[in-house]
Amino acid sequence: MKSDFPIIKACDWKAPIIAVIGMGTSSGDLGPAVREWIHSAQVLTGGARHLEMFPDYAGEKIAFGLPLSEQIELVAELSATRRIAVLSSGDPLFFGIGKRLIEKFGRERIVVVPNLTSLQVLCARIGLPWGDVETVTLHGREKTPATTARIIEILSRGRKVAVFTDPVNTPQSIARDLSESGLRDCFIVVGENLGSPSECIREFPVSDAAKKSFSDLNLVLILPSEQPSASSSIVSQVFGFPESCFERDAGLITKMEIRSVALALLRLGPGQVLWDIGAGTGSVSIEAARIAPLKKVCAIEKNAGRYGKMIENIHNFGASAVKAIHGGAPESLEGLPAPDRVFIGGSGSNLTEILDAVHGRILPGGGVVQTIVLLETLEKVKNFWIGRGFEITLTQIQVSRSVPLGNDLRMEALNPVFILSAWRK
């Protein structure tokens, strides 16, 4: 059967091919086919440490030192008239430059020659099977609360996670984030300068790694605790927390059943911004941050006591993606990033002002979910969103929970709650 993709089995510079060469972790990883591609190229580009591996190369060498977008434009210019090989760490399609080059030039112009990745090498050194290792890259990227939440979510499922670092996103900073999030029982393996004479591999508890220093060229492998402590038991669960898991005032928390339905109605997805207005002790915000890699969660609470308990809960749950804001709405909403989703759990006497502020800021396709107890409030909120052309749905939740009665159980009803969802068309 004919392939839809060109199959190149040997060095073949049919114009205008660009060769993207994986360098492994040392020059010893390069086989004869790789060297043939390199030495038949007229221009060799890549990082300075890779170019130094070929002191006898006869063609022109150009070290990358520009922003990635400018490097790719340089490759475009050079490849128009000359055979060019781009040197990349490990496998160019594994968090490497290969993806960007294919996006720019198309698959028909790119030949990728893969090699060992630093992850493969590190796992081989320590004798650890790596088929179940999940990966996160911070190399050349901003470390956001959502990134930290992603690492925590992987570890909470008992999985290993490899993190690609850079001189800004260091093993120390990753260890500090994990320690502050309650994952102090995990272990961090740091592989430094893999494949070089100065290679060093060290393993630390998270709390110790936060105090160490490391070479700029490193890979971090985080191993979940085999015996979770009491402090990390909350972190290991993802969803469905009873009220007893949260610091709170009696009764002043969104009940687990109501919270679960509200979170489902929010339709949370990656990269979204969530406002939680009247956040109380933070139960909705914290669970939202655990079930989706949100860009930011802004939890606004004006009551000082409840705000203080929310701070405790954020720390206990390791919910670094949640930004707690002490203040009232709508004034505290100014300056926050525009929301994709809004949850309103409490509004006090400022309901109309809050709804106006949310309506003015919510992004196209955005949605608002509000829990309501009073019929008058329900009518007011319903009419507000219908009058502005939003599509609304109503859900009424009546929950009964079992309580002991002698040697048996009886059912005890909680207050019924309405949940209104409003979506911008």
ABEGO torsion letter per residue (X at the ends): XBBABBBBABBBABOBBBBBBBAEABAAABBAAAAAAAAABABBBEBAAAAAABAABABBBBBBABBAAAAAAAAAAAAAABBBBBBBBEBAABGBAAAAAAAAAEAAABBBBBBBBAAAAAAAAAGBBAAABBBBBABGBBBBAAAAAAAAAAAAAGBBBBBBBBAABBAAAAAAAAAAAGBAABBBBBBBGBGBAABBBBBBBAAAAAABBBBABBBBBBBBBABBBAAAAAAABABGBBAAABBBBBGBBBBAAAAAAAAAAAGBBBGBBBBBBGAEAGAAAAAAAAABBBABBBBBBABAAAAAAAAAAAAAAGBAABBBBBEBOAAAABGBBBBABBBBABAEAAAAAAAAAAAAABBBGBBBBBBBABAAAAAAAAAAAAAAGBBBBBBBBBBBBBBBBEABBBBBBBBBBBBBBBBBX
